[in-house]
Amino acid sequence: MKTKKISKKKSYSSSRGTRLYSDDAPATGAGWKKRELFLIEPRIFVAIVITSALTLLITFFGDRGVSFLTSVISTVPAHAPFDGTVSPIKLVPDWVKLTEAERKSTYDQLPASMLIPLPTYNAARLATSMDSLKWGDSKDDQVRDEKITYPVPYMGNYRLDNIEGSGSHLAVDIKVPTNTPIQAIANGTVVKVDLGEGGFGHHIVIQHTNFPSIADANVKTTYYSSYNHLSTIQVKVNDVVKKGQQIALSGMTGTATTPHLHFQIDNDSVLWHPYWPFTSAEMSAAGYGFFEAINNGLGKDKALAATINPMEYVQKYYQGQAVASAPVVSDVPVSPVVTTPIENSYTFNVLLPGGSQYEQTASVPFAIQAFDDKGKMLSMPNFTDTVTISTKNNNGTLNKTTLTSQDLKVGMVGGLTYTPSNKGADTIVLSFKDKQFTSSEFTITEPVSLVDRLELSVNKSQVAIGESVTVSITAFDANSQPITTVSNIPGSTATIEVVPAIAAISTISLSAKDFVNGVATITVTPTQSGSFSVSTLLNEVRYSSDAITVTEPTSEPTDVSSTKATDNTATSTDTTLAADGSTNATAHAAAFSDVSADSPLFTPLSDLKTAGLISGYADGTYHPENAVTRAEAITFILRVLSQEAKSEIKAVFPDVPLDQWFAKYVTTAFELGFVKGYPDGTFKPSVTVNLAEFSTMLFVAAGADVDPVITSDLPQGLSSTDWFAPYIQAGIKQGFIVVKDNTIDAAKPLTRGDVAEILYRLKNVVNQLKN
């Protein structure tokens, strides 16, 4: 893993669709995945900057502000008339054939034999499940190559499912190595060149005047193509460019952690380019984090109104070689000119985003995608036959039974529901002309009692610092009867808090899956003396446990920087094997009194303490079994990356008092840009951290390159669709995340011992790279 000094200018996310630092979960994830990570979310900076600028202009200058924006792009030099399009990229890697070393190479380092023409963008093929593809099958490998090349399709999401129309990502992300030549898709004039480091990074916007619209070649309009996250820009504002002219080299500037091209085409209905469909205020008002907003299609209507499918446009009007002009790059056809689609070849997909099982009292949401005879999502179809929707077993009713071409004008229609009337299995059936298309089978189950209230009980009323308390949370129905089977909770989750925040808690939310026989169990570990209670908020009603008293500590957490290797003098012998097979005994100080010499943690803890990377409590103990808190996680990461804590600190979060030992670490991490707070403005320093969060934070803080593509078999418990999978995969490959029995539990809260082992292995990896 490459490590480097963290810069305030560094951005840590990607528009390529790898749900890297989200506080949101995949649709099928457990409740713990929904907890807030303290990482800056991608593109929020873009939305904030754009929205703030527009707000200031319009608020303080009124119409003059709009006029100013218009004046920026006025007097655009004329370009050559429209004569067709070419692809934005000529050649891309044959990803499935690359070696591990080649996957990390720049474009100019790859052998020509490993480059292929940019694959045709085909929404239907991209939607193919990765699990259905076989390795070594030439046809399946071709589809796999397409899915890798286009990780986030037009109006896609960050779940890595490659499904067009499933979110509000308004561009197509094309995965390419650094320094891949980028070319203008058509004749045009450069109206924007931006060398910014945030948001879209280095990017170019080209205006295309009097071009055929995507819906009708006879209707002329103005489009703006944009090319983002570039490494090198080879044109300037007001340059008139030709179709196929090389304008830049790809890169990973701005909010990107892997090289790729964010390719977007806006129409002229918006005032700035590249356009983005929602602001941070709109995102917060909807109750979403960034990735959740994209995954749920926030601003989708705006995005559809402001943009077009860029690859569909390129492929529709593709017309061969570029016009001779220097510098010019010849182009390979990505697709023949699209002809009028054959209605008999239309295909339809029925999507069930809620899964395969529903209660009888809950509606089943579904959506329908439509594709033409070329496998591309329909755009402005004009068929006259209706699409009929029915059910196979008639166990429910539909809110809509027919669709017209108008319903499918953007290729996808949502808001459809199936309301169960009976238990059992059923299937949604679409009929068009003489063909039928079906959803996957789903099951309607007996309704169960809803959770009406919760009751909290604790196993101890008095503990010492570091001593765990078990809190049992029992669910009751509206009749005050215990619920044996909890299938859902109003609002999806119940939030958990420690009041006041003087203890670490194993989770901050409970979902239905956390209840076993109607009872959920959490662990709370005090970190300060005093008295606290555990509470949960459900249906805007708060339920609390009895108070728990924490006795005066015999020790307090110490600042890692103040710990010395000579704190303890008892010694043991750590025996290592020399190159010639002989043993070499090295004396270690017994780092902590509660870690014996025969413990697997003895050597890691001794080494890390000697290096000044960890510390224990003032009484000489380490308590390796204690859960790691957010505050401790930040401290560990900053120290292992040799990032000094700031001496001058300021109040950033109301629950991080400046007199606490961790205040300077939280302040430092916040100013470096890789931590943030919860929506309520707090930081919650005592909340615990799991492996998924810790590994992601570690790579982000280090500024390390992490490949988003899953290239190896994952251990059980980890899915290729998990937003954190690329980070855990990278940690496994680097050797500092160890898999036992081919199983990994990314949701389990890490202990201080777990973190020590990870940092010890990471320290060794870094030292090997340095040597």
N, C-alpha and C positions, 0 to 999 in steps of 0.2 A: 504494500500500500504506500503510495506517495504521500508524504506529509509536507505541509508548507505552512508558513506563517499566515494566520488568518487576517484578512484585510477587511476594513469596513466596506470596501467597494465590492467585495466578493458576493455573488449571488449563488444560491444553493438549490435551485430547482430546475425543472425542465418542462417545456411545453410539449415534450415528446410523448407524454401520456403515462409516465411511470409514476404511480401515485406515491411519491417518495416521502414527503414529510407531512402527510395529511393528518388531521385530527378526525378523519372520516374513515369508515370501514368499507370494504367491499360489501355488496348487497347481502352476501351470505355469512358475513363475519360475525364473531361473537361480540357481546356488548363491550368488552374491554377495549376493542379496537376503536370505539367511538370516543375514547378519552382524548382530551386536548394534549397534543404534543407541544413542547415549547420551542417550535421552530418557525422561522419566518416563512409564510406561505407564498408560493409562486404567483407571480403576476399581480399580486395585490399592490406592489409598488407601482406597476404600470397604471392600474386603475386609479390609484391615489393621485399620482402625478398628473395624469390626463384630466381627471375630474377636478382637481384643485385648480389647474391652470384655466380650464374653461369657466369654472365658477367665479374665479377672480376677474377674468375678463368681462364676463357678462354682468356680474354684480356691480363692479366699480365703473364699467364703461358702457353698460347697456349694449345697444346696437353697435356702438363703436367697437366693442370687443369682438363681435361677430365679423365686423368689417375688417378688423385687423387680421383675423384668421384667414379671411378670404384673400386679403392682400398678399399674404405670404405665398400663395400659390397662383397669383395672377400673372399675366403676361407670359404664359408658358409658350416656349418656341414650338412651332408646328413640326410634326413628325411625318414620316411617309405614311401613305394610306394603308389600311389593313390589307395584308396579303397572307393571312394564315398564322398559325401558331406553331411553336416547337416546345418541347419539354423544358422545364427549368434546369434539369440536370441531364446530361447526356449518358453517362455511365455510372453505375453503382457497383459495389462489391456483390459477388455471389456469396452471400452471407453463410449459407449452410456448408460451403466448401472451405471456408477460411480456417486456418489454424488459430490457436489462442493468441499467438504472437501477431499474426496478420490482422486479427480483429482490433488490435490496438494501434495499428500502423496508420500513418497519414496516407492520403490518396496517392501522392507521388511515390510512396514506398511500396505500394502494392504491385505485383506483377500483372502485366496486361491480361494474362490468362485468367485472372481472378476477377475481372471486371465484365459486367454484362450490361446491355441496354436497360434503362429504367423500365421496370415491369409495368405492364398496363395496370392502371388503377381500376379494380373490379370489386365493387362493394359486396357482391354476393360471395365471391371467393374469400374476401377478407373476413367475412363473418363466420367462416368455417372454424369449428372448434379445434384448438391446437391438440386437444386430447385425442381427436379422431385421426390425426396424421401419423403415419408410420415413417420411421427413419429409414432411409435407404430406398424408399419408393420414389422414383423420379418425379411423378406427378405430385405426390404429397410434398416433396422437397421444394417444388416450384411454388406451391401455395405457401409453404412455410417461409420461403424467401420473400414473397410478397407481403406477408404479415409482419416480417421483421422490417422490411423497407418502409412500410406505411403503418407504424405502431399506433398512431392516432388518426383516424379518418375524419373526413368532413362531418361536422356536428357529432363527433364522437365523444367518448368519455375517457377517464383515466383508469378504468378497470382493466385495461389491456385485453378487452374482448374483441377489438377491431370492428365493432358494429357501428356502421354509419347511422346517424340520426338518433343515437342513444344519449346524447348530451348536448352541450352548447359550445364545444370547441370548434371555432368557426374557420379553421384552416386545416390543411393537411400537413402533418409532420412527416418528413422524409429523412430516414436515418442514413447518414453518409459519413465517411471519415473527414477529418479536418483537411482543408485545402482542396476539397472537391470543387472543380470549376462550376460556377453558377452562370447561367445565361438568361438574357431577356426572353420572355416567352413570345414577344411580338414587338413590332415597331412601337415606339413610344418616346416620351420625354421624361427624364429624371426630375421629379419634383421634390424629392426629399432624400437626403443622405444624413444619417444619424450615427455618430460614433459613441453613443451612450453605452454605459456598462450595466445599466439596469433594464428590467423589462425585456423588450425585444432585442436588446443588445445592439451591435452594429447592424444597421438595416438600411435598405433602399426601397423607395416607392417610385414606381413608374406609372405615369398617366397615359392611358390609351384612349384617344379621342375618336369618336365616330366609328366605334366597333360594333359588329353584330352582337345582339344580345344572346344570352345563352338559350333563351326560349324560342327566339325567332330570328333567323338570319336577316330578315328584311327590316327588322326594327333596330335602329342604330342608337347607341348609348355611349357613355364614358365609363371605363373601368380603371381601377388602380391595383396593379399587382405589387405585392410586397414580398421581400426576401429578407429573412431575419436570422439573427444569431451568427452573423458572418465573421470571419477572421480578417479578411482583407477586402476593401472596397476599391474598385478600379474605375469608377465614374464619379462625376460631380453634378451638383444641381444644375439644371438647364441643358445637360448633355442630351442630344438627340441620339437614340440608340436604334439599332436595327434588330430585327428578329434573329435570335441565335447569337447575338454579340455577347461575348463574355464580359460580365459586369462585376464579378466578385469571386471570392473563394469562401467556402463554407467554414464554419467554426463552431464555437460554443460560448460566444459572448452573451452577456445578459443573464437571464435566469435559465441557465442550462447547465447540466452536469455531464452531458455527452454531446458530441458533435452531431448536428442535424440541421435541416432547413425547415423552418416554419414558413410554409408557402401559402399565401392568402390573396384573395382577390376581392376588393370592396367595390361597390357601385358608388355613384356620386350622390347618394342620398344623405351621407354623413359628412361632417365638417373636418374630421381628422382621420389620418391613415397611418398605420394599420388600426382598424377599429377594434374595440373590445366591448362585449355586450352587457356588462354590468359593472357597477361601482362597488367599492367596499361598503358603502352605506346600504346599498340595496342587498348586498350579500348578508350583512348583519341583520337587517330588518327581516330577512327570510329565515334567519336562524341557522345559516349554513356556514361552514368553513369553506375555504376556496375549492378544494377538490369536490366536496359534497355539492357545492353550487354547480360546478361543471357536470358532475355525474347526474344531477337531478334536472339539468337543462335550464338553469336560471338564465334569463335573458335570451332564451332560444328564439323567440319571435323577433327580437331586435336583431339577433345575429343573422337570421334567415332573410330579414328585410334589408340588411346592410351588405351582405356578401353573397357570393355564389360559390358553388363547388369548383375550386380552382383546377383540379385535375380533370374534372368532367369537361370544363370549358376548353382546356388545352387539347384533350383528346377529340372533342367534337369538331374543332376547327383546324386540326393538325394538317399541315400542307407541306411536308417534305423538308428539303434542305433549306438552310438559312440563306438569305440574300447576301451576296458578296459584299463584305464590308469588314474593315479591320478594326479591332480584332474580331474574328468570326470563328465560331466553333460549329462544325457540322453536327447534324442531329440525326439520331436513329428514330424511326417512327415508333411511338409508344402505342398507337392504336390507329386503325384505319378511320377515315371520315365516317361519322355515324350516320347511318341512313334511317329512314322512318322505321321505328320499331314494329315488329310483327306482334299484334295483340295476342295471337294464339301461343306466343312464346313467353308471355308475361308469367312471372313466378311471384309467389307471395310467401312471406314468413310470418308466423304468429308467435309473438314474444310474450312470455309469462315472467315478468321481472320479479314477482313475489315467490317464485319457486313452484314446488309440486304438491303442496299440501295447504289446505285452507279450512278454517272453521266454518260451520254452517251459517254462522251469524255474520261472517265477513265477506265482502265482495271480492271477486277475483279480478284484478286489473290486468288488461292485456293491450298490446299494441300490434299493429300490422305494418309490415314493410312490403313495398312493391318494387320489383325489378323488371327492366326491359329485356329484350332478347339478347342484349349484349352483356347482361349481368350487372348493369348499372342501375342505381336507384332511379326510379321514375322522376321526371321533372316536367310539370305542366302537361300531363297526359290528356288525350282528347277522346278516349274510347267511349262508346255509347252504351255498351252492356254494363249491367250492374254487377257488383261483387256481393254475393249472398253469404251471410254469416249465420251459422246454425250450430247446434250442439249434437254430439253423437248419442248420448244417453238421456238427454232431456232432464238432467238433474238440476237445471237452473234456467234462469231467463237472462236475455241479453238486453242491454240498453240501446243497442243498434243492430239491426239485422241486415241492412244493405249499405253499400258504399258506392259512390259515384266517382268519376274521374276528378271532380272538384275536391272531394275528400282527400284524394291522394296527390294533390298538386305539388307537394314537396317530397313525395315518395314514401311518406310514413304518416300514420294517423294513430294518435293515442287517445286517452280519455275513454277507452272502451271498458266496459265492466260486464262481468258474469255474476249474477246474484243467485247463490245456491238456494234450492228449495228442498233438496233431499241429500242424504248422505250417499257416499259412493264415488266411483271414478267417473270422469267425464273428459271430453275432448272438444275443442272448438274447431269447427270445420268451415273452410272458405270454399266457395264454388265460383268459378269464373269460366264462362263458356262451357267447355266439356271437361274441365279439369277440376280436381279438388286438392286443397292444401290443408293440412291439419297442424294443430299445436301438439306439444307433447302432452301426455296424459297427466291429469292432476286429480287429487283426491279431496273430497269434502268430508270432514270429520265432525264428530259430535261437538257442539259448543261446550265450553267449560266455563266455570265461574270466573268472573273478572275480579282482579284484586281491588278491594275497596279500601283497605287500610293495612298498615304494617305495625308490628310490635317488636321492639328491640330489647334484648336481654344480654347481660354480660356475665362471664364466669368468675370475675373478680371485681371487687370494689376498691381494692388498694394494691398498688404495684410499685415497683421501683423503676427508675429509668432503664430502658432496654428490655424490660420484662413484658412479654406479649400478653394481650388481652383478646379473648375470643368473643366476638359479638354475633349473636344469633338473631336473625331477622325472620319473623314468621308472617306469612301472608294470610289475610282473612277476607271473606267475601262480605257482601252487603248485609248478610244476616249474622255477622260476627262468628261465622264458622270457619275453622282452619281449612285452607285449600290444599288438598293433597297434590294436585297437578296444576302447576302454574304455567299456562300457555302464553299469556301475554300480560303486559303491564300497561296501564294507561300512560300514553306518552312514550312508550317503548322502553324507557328506563326510569329508575328511581335514583336520584343523586344522593351520595353519601358524603357527610362532612364530619370533621372533628372540631368541636367548639369548646374553648379556643383551640387554635391549630398548634398544639404542643405535642402531637403524636403523629407518627407515620401510619398510613392506612393502606391496606392492600389493594383497594379499588375505590374509585370515586363514583361508580355507578353500578347498578344491578339491572340485569335484563332477566327475562323469564328463564333463560337457560341456567342462570346461577342458582335457581331454587331446586333443591332436591327434597322430594316428599314435602314440599311446601315451605321449606326452611333454607335460607341462604346464610352462609357463614363467612365472615370476614375477620381479618386479624389487624389489631391496632397495637403499635409499639410506641410508648411514650419516649420523647426525646428531651423533655424539659420537666421540671417539677411543677406542681400545681394541681388543679382539678379540671377535668374535662368530661364531656359527654359526647356520644356519637349520635348523630341525627340523620334522618333521611327525609327527603321532600317528595311527596307523591300527591298528585292532583292538587297542588298548591297548599297542601296541608303538611306540617312538619311533625314528625314523630321522633322522640328522643329516648335514649337509654338513661338509666340511673347514672348519677355522677360517679366518676372514677378518680380516686385520689392517687397522685404520684408522689411518693415520699422523696425527701431530700436526697439528692444523688450523692453517691460516694465519688462520682466522677462526672465530668462534663465533656462534651465533644471538644477536641482541641483543633486549632488551626493547623493544617497540614504543613505549613511552612515553618512551624515552630518545633516540629518533631525532630529529634536527633537520633542517630543510629545507636547512640550509647545509652539510651534510656534504661535498658535492662542489661544486666551483666551476666546472667546465666547463659551458658553456651551449650551447643550441641554440635554434632559433626555432620556436615553435608558431604557425602562422598560422590564424586563424579568420575567418569571413566575417561582416562587419557587416551591419546591416539594409539599408543602401543598396547593398550589393553590393561595397563596397570591402573590402580586407583589413586586418586589425588584427593586427599581430605582437606576440606576448607572449613575453618571454624566460623560459625555464624552466631551472632548474638541472638538469644531467644527474644524475638521481636515483641511478642505479647504474652502475658502470663496465662491467658486462657487458650493458647494454641501450643500444644505439646510438640516435641521434636519429631514424633512419629506421625504427625498429622500431614496429609497431602498438601495442606496450606502452609506448612512451616516455611519451606523454601521460597514460594512466591511472596509471602508476607514479609519475610526477612529481607529479601532483595528489594522489594518495593519501598519498604520503610527506610532502608539504607539509602536508596535513591531519593528519598524525600517526597515520594509520590503518594503515600498514604499515611494516615495517622490513626491512633485509637483514642481511647478515653484517658483522662488524667490519671486513673488508677492503674494504667499499664495494660488494660484489656482492649480487645478489638471487637468482640462479639460478631464473629463471622456469620452467625445465623440471622442477624438482624436484616430487615429489608432495607434496600437502598432508596433514599429519598431523592426528590428532584434536586434539592440543594446539594446533596452529596454527589450526585451524578455529574453535575456541572463542575464541581470541584475536582473530581477524579479526572475528567476529560481535559480540563485546562492544564492540570499539572502534567499529565502524560504527554501533552503536546508542547510542553515547555512554554506555555503562555502565562506570563506573569499577571497576577491580579493587580488591578489599578489601586494605587494608594489613595487617590481622591475618589470617594464614592458619593453617590447621591441617591435620594429616595426615588426608586423607580416603581415599586409596588407597595401598596399599603400594608401588606402582610409580610414584608421583608424589612424589619426594623434595622436601622443602621448600626445598632449595637450588637447584632447577632454575628457570629463568626462567619456565616456564609454570605453576608451582605455584599462584600467586595467581589466575590466570585459571581454572584447573580448579576451585579452591576456590570462587571467586565463582559460576561457572556451576552448580556443585553446590548451593550454598546458595540460589540463585535458582530451582532446581527444574527446570532443563531439561537436565541431564546425569545420567547414572548409569553404573555400571560393569557389568562382565561378571558372569556367575553365579559366577565364582570369586573375586569381590571386587576384581579389578584393573581398571584403567582403560585400559591399553594406549595410552599417549599417542602412540606412534610408528606406529600403524596408520593407513593412508591413508583418505581420505574421497572418495566419489563425488558426482556431481551430485544424485542422488536424496536422499542423506542431507544434503548441505549445504543444498539449497534448503528441505528440510523443517525442519531446525534453525533456519534463518534466520527463517522465518515464525513458528515456535513461539516463539523467543526474543523476537521483536518483538511477540508478542501480536496478530498481524494476523488479520483475518477472512478465511477462505479458503472459498469455496463448494465443497462436495464434488461437485457435479454437473458432469459434463463437458459443456460447451455448445458446443464448437467442434471442428473437425477436428484431430486430434492428428497430430504429425509421425510419420514412420515410426520404429519402435523404441520407441514408447510406446503402451501399451494403456490403455483406460478402466478396466480392472480392476486396474491397478497401484496399490498403496497410495499412492504418491507422486504419481500423475498430477495430482490437484487442485493440488498445490503448484507443479509445473513448469508447468502450464497458467496459474496465476496469475502466475508469474514471466515467462512469455512475454507475457501480456497487459500486464503492467506495463512490459515492455520491457527488463528487466535480464537475461533469459535469451534469447539469440539463437539461432535455428535456422538452420542452413546446409544447403542442398540438401534441405529438408524432412525431415531426418533428425536424430535426437538419440540419443546413447548415454548413458543415465542411469547405466549401470554402470561406465563408464570412470573410473578415479581422476582427480581433479582435480589440476592442477598449480598452483603458486604463481601462474603467469601467468593461468591460467583464473580463479582466485579474484579476482585483481586486476581483471580485466575486469568480472566480475559486480559487485563492490563499487563500481567506478567508475560503472557504469550505475545501480546502486541509489542511490548518493549523489546523482546528478543527478535521479533520479525524486523522491527525498525533498525535494530543494531546490525542485523545481518545485511540489510539493504545498504546501510552506511558503509559497511566493510567491503 
